Amino acid sequence: MKISSFEEYHQVYKHSVEQPEEFWAGIADNFHWRKKWDNVLSWNFKEPNVKWFEGAKLNITENCLDRHLDALGDKPAIIWEPNDPTEDHRILTYKQLHDKVCQFANVLKNNGVKKGDRICIYMPMLPELAIAVLACARIGAIHSVVFGGFSAQSIADRIKDAECALVITADGGFRGTKDLPLKSVIDDALVQCPSVKRVIVLTRSRTPVSMIKGRDVWWEDEIKKVETQGNPECPVEEMDAEDMLFILYTSGSTGKPKGVVHTCGGYMVYAGYTFANTFQYNPGDVYFCTADIGWITGHSYIVYGPLSQGATTLIFEGIPTYPDAGRFWDIVDKYKVNILYTAPTAIRSLMSFGLDPLKDKDLSSIKVLGSVGEPINEEAWHWFDDHIGHNKAPIVDTWWQTENGGHMITPIAGITPTKPGYATLPLPGIQPVLVDENGKEIEGNGVSGNLCIKFPWPGILRTTYGDHERGRQTYFATYENMYFTGDGCLRDEDGYYKITGRVDDVLNVSGHRIGTAEVENAINMHSSVVESAVVGYPHDIKGQGVYAFVVSPGQHGDAELNKKDIIMTVQRIIGPIAKPDKIQFVSGLPKTRSGKIMRRILRKIAEGDTSNLGDTSTLLDPSVVEEIKAGAL
Ligand code: PRX
């Protein structure tokens, strides 16, 4: 399954485009199926309707756990590093992880969970988070993991959309110096969620929590019950390849977040194949992905991809700067990490501390470095290369999205020659095209356009939960017969791809995807606000910052206090990750005569580039632009 030379990459790529079904069937043969497929692929991008490995039966946890037990049973599956470096770390072998997943799967069954039920998981970065995810998959329940940085309201929206029956959480969690009151946030969310009949609470921080009779139970007590029942095994639920595996919510340019749906067979094959190839994982390597399991990167490249390949995956509970900015390097040194996969925002943040935190840290174990989530600027790329990889570890700049399930355009470590800031070439099976605004394919090299994919791959989203039409509109309606990524991209003279950023109203703040409309809706909930417009601006560490222009005539108290109130409102409605960095009060927004906000002008002002705002003559009231320019932050 692993490509071993650049020449082989070209051959495999050609085969994957000319004979996609034969190619993917060959890859899928490397996994364990209870029954093989009747048909490799049927698809159209019109409805859309994509099915991979139809008729096949499998369970992804059998691939991630059971099939490794003979050869790797005593090898570490998960290494867990706590937030506080003085607390003991934990190692779970494949056998131990298997047993714990079976145990917790039985807990879920005891609590009435059946195949097809939706389960919301809101947990800190502990092995139990991976165990909860895998336990759902083992019995065919559909997990919807919500990142710990989302508010009660965001959780409630997601629980209601998926009609979850059960929530798995912890009393609290630790991140840096912060204690996160997870159960209490869940309690606030559940006021709105009658579908939830049961909450399972893991002990982590042992912060006081309200345990509601008949609804809330402790994880540990439930495990004890399973132990006394004396049944450590949990047979897997046999799943159809196209049965849902999970829902993961992500932001778009309009309205509320969408529930991206991935299915069992195709997702497993794609996460496993891309993990093995991009990182060139070798048996025994220690692999550390710094993402949170609450994002797709954590799903595919902390849990499912690595475990399906029998890898050792490191889960870190904390943050890169606690107790100091040398924490990642301590972890690399302590566990002799071979592959480190992180985000440009973390690299830029660590760069700002200089080289002191790297002193006396042995990073010689590192063989491969990875980047994900946002464009990596050349300075950060070189710093990563020089100071972390010592110019010996290839950097894989992996471009992909929640909707893709796994890496799409990326170097293969040590095989694809890299270029700073470039995601380089498509993986086998991926057919990228650049299109102009009319949907016409732009051929040749040295060109740029909107990035689309013209043929399905096994990890493509199948639908958006509960609203198929919305998914069609978002991804398949802009350009005929193509999946539209929302990203702008250039293809240079060598045919190498460089992602230039979103072309829609989606921000990428510290690698987190945030819809401007979502933030505006939250700001507009504040009692003194009439309307608002949110745009991104370049931010040294976060990549993009959130700049809000707010019309707020009825202010209560001074302007600075009002800004804080607005920030608090956003925090309550969405969560701390969407907080505006800058708020400018304005008397009106620049609008066309038809009432459309001219974001182009606001973007330029937010970027600090007011020299050439282009044509403002179509504005209803051009004077408003002068006022906004004068008050720009
Ligand atoms: O704009 C691209 C950016 O992140 C978006 C996808 O966000 P999300 O679904 O949250 O997934 C993030 C992790 C896979 C893309 O549309 N993006 C992701 N990776 C890169 C990137 N932009 C540039 N270079 C990348 N390597």
Residues whose N, C-alpha, C, O or C-beta is under 5 A from the ligand:
A	BS01	PRX	T297 S371 V372 G373 E374 P375 I376 D397 T398 W399 W400 Q401 T402 E403 T485 D487 I499 G501 R502 G511 R513
